[in-house]
C-alpha cells in the first residue's frame, strides 16, 4: 500500500454508498491521509468493510486501508464530517438526501461522485443536492473523469477533475481526494463536468451496441468522435465551456467508458447488440447502469434547446425495440445532408471541434491545470 502523499488526518470525510465506486473512493481518501468513514446500506457489508477491510461483493481481491471505518448507521457516518462524498444510484438520490439532511454539519462540503440525471426532473445530481440539502451551491462539488473503479482500486495511476463554483472549494476537495496513484485537477465548470459524466454513458452504450452487433474499430472510433460532438453541443447549450468536454470529464471519460469491459454501460450495450432484450440486460447487470436510465431525460433536455443528438436518439430506438442494433451506425445524421465537422452551430455561438481539441492541446503544452 502506498504511503499517503500528504498528511491530512484533520479532514474528517464520509462516503455515502458502498458500491464499487464508493468503496474505491473511500480507499482513495484514506490512502491520501484523510479520516474516512464509509456508510453501507446493508449491515453485513458494513461489517465486512469495517472488520475485514474488504468488499468482496463489489471489489473482490482488493484490500482496503486499515484506517478505513464503516457503519450502516447514517448518524455515525456523518458525525463531524467536513466533506461528504455521495456515491448512490442517481434515481434514488432524492430520497436518500432527505435521510442525510438532519445529520450534516453547518459548514459541510458535499461532493457528488455520481454520473446521471434524475429521470423525472432531468436535474443534475448537484442540482438535486442543492434543492434537497441545507447546503449552498458554492459548497457543492462534483468529481468526474476516466475513473473505472476496479482499476483505481488496484492502484493503477489515473486522473480526475473536481469542479465547484468556487475555486477554493474545488481545491479543498482536490487536496484531500488525491494520493500517489490518483491525481485531481480542478475547474469551475460544474455544468460541463457533470454533463460530461452523464453524456459519455450514452455514447458508451452506443459503442457497446455496435460492438455486440459485430462492428469493428472504424465504426467505434467514428461513434466516439461524433459522440463527443453531440456531448459538446448539448453541454454548451446548457452553459458549459466546450474545453471541459475535451478534458478529463469529457473525452477522457468517454474513451475509458466506451472501450473497457469493466464499463457497465459498454457491457449493457454489448448485450443489447447481441440481441438480448432490455429487460434481460437490466436483470444481468448487478449495479445501476446510468446510461440506460439517462437516455430519455437527456433527449428531452436536448429537444428543449434544439440540440440534435442522432446517435443518442438511435440508442433510444434500440432500447425501445424499434431499431435493430446493426442499423445504428450508418445514421450519423438524420437527413443525409453532408455537413462540416463542427461541434455546434456557429449561429448559436458554438466553437469548431478542431478549436476545442486545440485548446486542450494548448493547455497540455503550457502545463496548465484543467480549468
Secondary structure, DSSP 8 states (H G I E B T S, - for coil): ----SS--TT-EEEEE--SHHHHHHHHHHHHTT-EEEEE-SSHHHHHIIIII---TTTSTT----TT-EEES-HHHHHTT-SEEEE---GGGHHHHHHHHGGG--TT-EEEE----B-TTT--BHHHHHHHHSS--GGGEEEEESS--HHHHHTT--EEEEEEESSHHHHHHHHHHS--SSEEEEEES-HHHHHHHHHHHHHHHHHHHHHHHTT--HHHHHHHHHHHHHHHHHHHHHTT--HHHHTSIIIIIHHHHHHH-TT-HHHHHHHHHHTT--HHHHHHH-SS--HHHHHHHHHHHHHHHHT---HHHHHHHHHHHTSS-GGGSTT-SSSS-------SS-GGGT---HHHHHHHHHHHHHTT----
